[in-house]
């Protein structure tokens, strides 16, 4: 009897070992398939700029609002790449973006290609440059493409009278500058609505003026636009730099000029 049981037990053990080995191999194959699928998904992903927190529509993007996120490569071309992250700083969102979601160019002011392009509108030998201005600095959003403006800046300079101290100075940087775009709205877009919300204005300047404006913005100065009548091509050749001393000195003269020449419509 024992001799008969030995072969049977051996067969059962062999079958059990076969089943266990098959189950192990199947489990390992499943794990390998899952790993391969994970690798494939990662290979199809790209790292782009996303939202570090929930960002509401209309908010201005700050450095701390940005984070790295993974997106499918099929849509990554429309998202903001890591190399362009700094371009977003100071721009306004046109939609709400949730935490961890990618930021697409169409989500930010001035990012979407929705119509006419800017380059053909620029006169030869001139350049287009965007300035960060909003609210009161942009005449409450009433400035429109094709308007003409003066650009006024307020900066902190070393004091000429008190060594080692800084003083605020306001001066007119450029006069009679053409506005090419407000936000992403171009002059040729056909949109004539006023009072739009935007944080960037694109103006047409010479290369030397462009250098001046870039330097002014890097100096952490505040730029303000003053709107001109479209038929006014006048130029003020000797505008003073305004500081506290100049304000005190000039106020009587300025008020006298306003009353005699502006309020009573006398010829200038």
SULSUL-V40242 format. One record per backbone hydrogen bond with DSSP energy under -1.0 kcal/mol. CO is the residue of the C=O (numbers start at 1). NH is the residue of the N-H. E is the energy in kcal/mol with one decimal. If there is no record, write none. Layout:
<<CO	NH	E> <CO	NH	E>>
This chain:
<<1	5	-1.8> <2	6	-1.8> <4	8	-1.1> <5	9	-3.1> <6	10	-2.3> <7	11	-2.4> <8	12	-2.6> <9	13	-2.8> <10	14	-2.4> <11	15	-2.8> <12	16	-2.9> <13	17	-2.7> <14	18	-2.4> <15	19	-2.7> <16	20	-2.7> <17	21	-2.7> <18	22	-2.6> <19	23	-2.6> <20	24	-2.5> <21	25	-2.8> <22	26	-2.5> <23	27	-2.3> <24	28	-2.6> <25	29	-2.6> <26	30	-2.2> <27	31	-2.2> <28	32	-2.7> <29	33	-2.5> <30	34	-2.3> <31	35	-2.5> <32	36	-2.7> <33	37	-2.4> <34	38	-2.2> <35	39	-2.5> <36	40	-2.4> <37	41	-2.4> <38	42	-2.5> <39	43	-2.3> <40	44	-1.1> <42	45	-1.3> <44	73	-3.5> <46	71	-2.5> <48	69	-2.4> <49	103	-2.6> <50	67	-2.2> <51	100	-3.1> <55	97	-2.7> <56	59	-1.7> <59	93	-2.4> <61	90	-2.7> <62	65	-1.6> <63	66	-1.5> <65	52	-3.1> <67	50	-3.5> <69	48	-2.8> <71	46	-3.0> <72	75	-1.9> <72	76	-1.0> <75	78	-1.4> <76	79	-1.0> <78	105	-2.2> <80	49	-3.0> <81	84	-1.3> <82	85	-1.4> <84	87	-1.1> <85	88	-1.3> <88	91	-2.5> <91	61	-3.0> <92	109	-2.7> <93	58	-2.1> <97	55	-3.2> <98	101	-2.1> <101	51	-2.2> <103	80	-2.6> <104	107	-1.9> <105	108	-1.2> <107	94	-3.6> <108	111	-2.0> <112	114	-1.2> <118	121	-2.1> <119	122	-1.4> <123	126	-1.9> <127	205	-2.9> <129	203	-2.6> <131	133	-1.1> <131	201	-2.3> <134	137	-1.6> <135	138	-1.6> <135	140	-1.5> <136	139	-1.7> <137	225	-2.9> <138	143	-1.0> <139	142	-1.9> <144	147	-2.0> <147	179	-2.9> <148	228	-2.6> <149	177	-3.4> <150	226	-2.4> <151	173	-2.5> <151	174	-1.4> <152	224	-3.4> <153	171	-2.5> <154	222	-2.0> <155	169	-3.0> <157	167	-3.0> <162	165	-1.8> <165	159	-3.4> <167	157	-2.8> <169	155	-2.8> <170	242	-3.5> <171	153	-2.8> <174	151	-2.7> <177	149	-2.7> <178	204	-2.2> <179	146	-3.6> <180	187	-1.1> <181	202	-2.7> <182	185	-2.1> <185	182	-2.0> <186	189	-1.6> <199	133	-1.3> <200	183	-3.0> <201	131	-3.2> <202	180	-2.7> <202	181	-1.7> <203	129	-2.1> <205	127	-3.5> <206	210	-2.3> <207	211	-1.8> <208	212	-1.9> <209	213	-2.4> <210	214	-2.4> <211	215	-2.3> <212	216	-2.2> <213	217	-2.2> <214	218	-2.2> <215	219	-1.4> <216	221	-1.5> <217	220	-1.5> <222	154	-1.9> <224	152	-3.3> <226	150	-2.4> <229	232	-2.1> <242	170	-2.7> <243	247	-2.4> <244	248	-2.0> <245	249	-2.0> <246	250	-2.6> <247	251	-1.9> <250	254	-2.8> <251	255	-2.5> <252	256	-2.1> <253	257	-2.4> <254	258	-2.2> <255	259	-2.2> <256	260	-2.3> <257	261	-2.8> <258	262	-1.3> <258	263	-2.9> <262	265	-1.2>>
